[in-house]
Structures are given as C-alpha cells and as structure tokens.
Amino acid sequence: MAAFDLEGKTIVITGASSGIGRALAVEFADKGAGHVVISGRNTGALDETAQLVKQKGIEPVCFAADVTSQDEMHALVNEALEKTGGLHAMVLCAGYEIMGAAENLDVDAYRRQMETNFFGVLHGFYAALPHFLEQGRGEFVFFNSAVGKLAAGLNSAYCASKFALTGFTDSIRCEMALHNINVLGVYPGFVKTNFQKNIESPDCNVPDDLARKLMGQTPEHVAKKVVKACCKRKGELIFTFSANLGIRLAPLSFYMTEFARAKIALPYFGTLVGHKGAGG
Ligand SMILES: NC(=O)c1ccc[n+]([C@@H]2O[C@H](COP(=O)([O-])OP(=O)(O)OC[C@H]3O[C@@H](n4cnc5c(N)ncnc54)[C@H](OP(=O)(O)O)[C@@H]3O)[C@@H](O)[C@H]2O)c1
C-alpha cells in the first residue's frame, strides 16, 4: 500500500478531549494534516485540545458526540464532510475501563464496556466506511490495549471489550485491503493520561498516578508512533518491549502463561490497584 500523505487530508479523532486522543490531534496537525476534526463528550476539554491544535497553525473542527450512539457518529462524519470537504482517516480512540473481580461486576458492567470500547468503534467504522469505499481509499485507526492481546486478572470486562475489538480488527483488515482501506490496530501499555483516574470499579482503589508509578509512556510519545504508523499504513502497533514479549510468548505455553497470570501478575497488580483479596 502506498504511504498516506497527510497534506490536505481530514483526520477525525474520537477521544480527543483528553490523553492520547488530544496528543494525536496535536501530532497530526504538527505533521501537516489539512484538517483535524476532534470529538468527545466534554466540550470544555475539547476546547482545550482545540487551543493546542491552533498553536500548530490549523483551526480544528470541534464536535461533541458520544461514541455509544450510532446517530452521533454519523453526525460526526457528516460534520467533517461539510466543514472540511473530505474524510481520509478515522481515528477511534475513545475508551475507558471498568475494573474489578468478576464476582463484584454484573452483566450490565460488561454491556457498558462493550458499548463504548467495542460498539463505539463499530459505530465510527460504519459511519466512515461508505465514504472510504466511495473514494477507494481510507485509514482506520482502532485504539486497543496490550490486554486486548494478553488478558490480565481484575480486567475481565475491559479485556472482553478489547479482545472483541482485536477479533474484529484482524478479521476485517484483509477484507478492507481489497478496497485500499488500511486498518491499524494500536495496543498501548500504560500511558500517563486521565485513563486511570476515570477507571470505574466496585472493589479497586486505583491510584490516579498508576501509569506514572509503572513508568508508563507519555501520550505524546504514543501519538508520534501512531501517526508514523498510520502514514506508513501499518496493520498493527504494539507498545512496550515487555508487552510484546508477553504477547509473543503466551501462545507457546498455556501452563506457563496461567502460572504467570495467577501467581505473579494478579497478586502484584491487585496490590497496585488496591484490590482487597487479589493483592491489597
Ligand atoms: N492510558 C492507558 O494506560 C491506556 C492503555 C491501553 C489502552 N488505552 C486506550 O487508549 C484510548 C485512550 O485512552 P486515554 O489514555 O487517552 O484515556 P483518557 O485520557 O481517559 O481519554 C479517554 C477519552 O475517551 C473519551 N470517551 C470515553 N467514553 C466516551 C464516550 N462514550 N463517547 C465519546 N468519547 C468518550 C473521553 O472523552 P469525553 O469524556 O470528553 O467523552 C476521552 O477523550 C482508550 O481506548 C484506552 O482504552 C489507554
């Protein structure tokens, strides 16, 4: 696939009111995108992102939308087309986590995770797809997580939503390639954003600075790598050496992976996230 040149192109980004999405908006602008359309629910925070994008010399389009609504994702795409005259990349970054032991969650918690982290991406995908098919080209970027490849305890709802996204991503990549549409799956490790602060949990007391304590990466670092991978039309980007190692080794031995998950990762992580029982 020939490279994706950002000049004059319209990039739509969900989850742009905070963290990685905000850093992506700034990075796409910095690297020469023609238009950046930024979306989230919190309009005040979106305005703050807009100020940062303006410093890079372009006027962003701000659009408040909830990814759990198919109608709002269609409206976002229509806004991008009306205000900028095009749509070239759909970066679906919005997401959050519900953490906790399965016995303390209920089916509704899993449904809510799926609504944002899986169906939220699907809504963005189906809103943009007709335009990509019509123009014979397009870029999808789906934000996943290292635990969307290698599950961890206390993460069953989040893992379920991100594993569903991995299956969808890997299945459609080859289909989309037939239409010259690239699908990039992004799998970050810990990143220093508001993500930890926004974790919902019935039984964990997650410190806001967990990613910093674990020497997480900065959203700016992640954004730089993602924009580069998007322009090179890569299919997958997995962050951190240790996550890559774990993901590659896990299929080799079920028993070794289970031992590490149950005896090392769960007690250690349980302590870090203040879970009574698994660690804390
Ligand atoms: N930070 C990490 O350690 C980490 C690690 C692995 C993967 N990730 C993934 O990276 C992505 C970005 O996370 P982040 O670290 O940037 O977290 P963040 O700072 O908490 O930002 C999350 C973004 O998602 C948006 N969002 C959440 N629910 C939404 C909804 N229903 N509709 C529209 N927007 C919604 C939020 O905007 P509003 O509140 O304004 O709607 C916000 O802009 C997520 O998909 C996350 O799963 C993060």
The ligand as an SDF file (V2000), in Angstrom:
LIG
                    3D

 48 52  0  0  0  0  0  0  0  0999 V2000
   -3.8330    5.2590   29.2880 N   0  0  0  0  0  0  0  0  0  0  0  0
   -3.5540    3.9730   29.2610 C   0  0  0  0  0  0  0  0  0  0  0  0
   -2.8050    3.4670   30.1410 O   0  0  0  0  0  0  0  0  0  0  0  0
   -4.1010    3.1020   28.1400 C   0  0  0  0  0  0  0  0  0  0  0  0
   -3.5330    1.8190   27.9960 C   0  0  0  0  0  0  0  0  0  0  0  0
   -4.0090    0.9880   26.9800 C   0  0  0  0  0  0  0  0  0  0  0  0
   -5.0100    1.4290   26.1320 C   0  0  0  0  0  0  0  0  0  0  0  0
   -5.5490    2.6730   26.2940 N   0  0  0  0  0  0  0  0  0  0  0  0
   -6.6430    3.0600   25.3710 C   0  0  0  0  0  0  0  0  0  0  0  0
   -6.3290    4.3030   24.7770 O   0  0  0  0  0  0  0  0  0  0  0  0
   -7.5320    5.0180   24.4930 C   0  0  0  0  0  0  0  0  0  0  0  0
   -7.4200    6.4490   25.0090 C   0  0  0  0  0  0  0  0  0  0  0  0
   -7.2360    6.4290   26.4150 O   0  0  0  0  0  0  0  0  0  0  0  0
   -6.5130    7.6330   27.2070 P   0  0  0  0  0  0  0  0  0  0  0  0
   -5.3690    7.0370   27.9250 O   0  0  0  0  0  0  0  0  0  0  0  0
   -6.2950    8.7910   26.3290 O   0  0  0  0  0  0  0  0  0  0  0  0
   -7.6570    7.9290   28.3040 O   0  0  0  0  0  0  0  0  0  0  0  0
   -8.3440    9.3120   28.7560 P   0  0  0  0  0  0  0  0  0  0  0  0
   -7.3190   10.3580   28.9760 O   0  0  0  0  0  0  0  0  0  0  0  0
   -9.2400    8.9370   29.8930 O   0  0  0  0  0  0  0  0  0  0  0  0
   -9.2370    9.7060   27.4880 O   0  0  0  0  0  0  0  0  0  0  0  0
  -10.3530    8.9390   27.1180 C   0  0  0  0  0  0  0  0  0  0  0  0
  -11.0930    9.6530   26.0180 C   0  0  0  0  0  0  0  0  0  0  0  0
  -12.2160    8.8360   25.6320 O   0  0  0  0  0  0  0  0  0  0  0  0
  -13.3560    9.6570   25.5620 C   0  0  0  0  0  0  0  0  0  0  0  0
  -14.5740    8.8810   25.8160 N   0  0  0  0  0  0  0  0  0  0  0  0
  -14.8150    7.9720   26.7770 C   0  0  0  0  0  0  0  0  0  0  0  0
  -16.0630    7.4940   26.6780 N   0  0  0  0  0  0  0  0  0  0  0  0
  -16.6330    8.1270   25.6090 C   0  0  0  0  0  0  0  0  0  0  0  0
  -17.9130    8.0740   25.0000 C   0  0  0  0  0  0  0  0  0  0  0  0
  -18.8870    7.2650   25.4490 N   0  0  0  0  0  0  0  0  0  0  0  0
  -18.1410    8.8620   23.9290 N   0  0  0  0  0  0  0  0  0  0  0  0
  -17.1870    9.6860   23.4510 C   0  0  0  0  0  0  0  0  0  0  0  0
  -15.9610    9.7930   23.9950 N   0  0  0  0  0  0  0  0  0  0  0  0
  -15.6880    9.0150   25.0620 C   0  0  0  0  0  0  0  0  0  0  0  0
  -13.1350   10.7400   26.6160 C   0  0  0  0  0  0  0  0  0  0  0  0
  -13.8440   11.9160   26.2440 O   0  0  0  0  0  0  0  0  0  0  0  0
  -15.1130   12.5500   26.9920 P   0  0  0  0  0  0  0  0  0  0  0  0
  -15.0450   12.1730   28.4390 O   0  0  0  0  0  0  0  0  0  0  0  0
  -14.9810   14.0090   26.6850 O   0  0  0  0  0  0  0  0  0  0  0  0
  -16.2690   11.9470   26.2780 O   0  0  0  0  0  0  0  0  0  0  0  0
  -11.6340   10.9930   26.4520 C   0  0  0  0  0  0  0  0  0  0  0  0
  -11.4010   11.9390   25.4440 O   0  0  0  0  0  0  0  0  0  0  0  0
   -8.6670    4.2010   25.1340 C   0  0  0  0  0  0  0  0  0  0  0  0
   -9.3300    3.4710   24.1150 O   0  0  0  0  0  0  0  0  0  0  0  0
   -7.9670    3.2560   26.0890 C   0  0  0  0  0  0  0  0  0  0  0  0
   -8.6830    2.0510   26.2410 O   0  0  0  0  0  0  0  0  0  0  0  0
   -5.1000    3.5210   27.2770 C   0  0  0  0  0  0  0  0  0  0  0  0
  1  2  1  0
  2  3  2  0
  2  4  1  0
  4  5  1  0
  4 48  2  0
  5  6  2  0
  6  7  1  0
  7  8  2  0
  8  9  1  0
  8 48  1  0
  9 10  1  0
  9 46  1  0
 10 11  1  0
 11 12  1  0
 11 44  1  0
 12 13  1  0
 13 14  1  0
 14 15  2  0
 14 16  1  0
 14 17  1  0
 17 18  1  0
 18 19  2  0
 18 20  1  0
 18 21  1  0
 21 22  1  0
 22 23  1  0
 23 24  1  0
 23 42  1  0
 24 25  1  0
 25 26  1  0
 25 36  1  0
 26 27  1  0
 26 35  1  0
 27 28  2  0
 28 29  1  0
 29 30  1  0
 29 35  2  0
 30 31  1  0
 30 32  2  0
 32 33  1  0
 33 34  2  0
 34 35  1  0
 36 37  1  0
 36 42  1  0
 37 38  1  0
 38 39  2  0
 38 40  1  0
 38 41  1  0
 42 43  1  0
 44 45  1  0
 44 46  1  0
 46 47  1  0
M  CHG  2   8   1  16  -1
M  END
$$$$
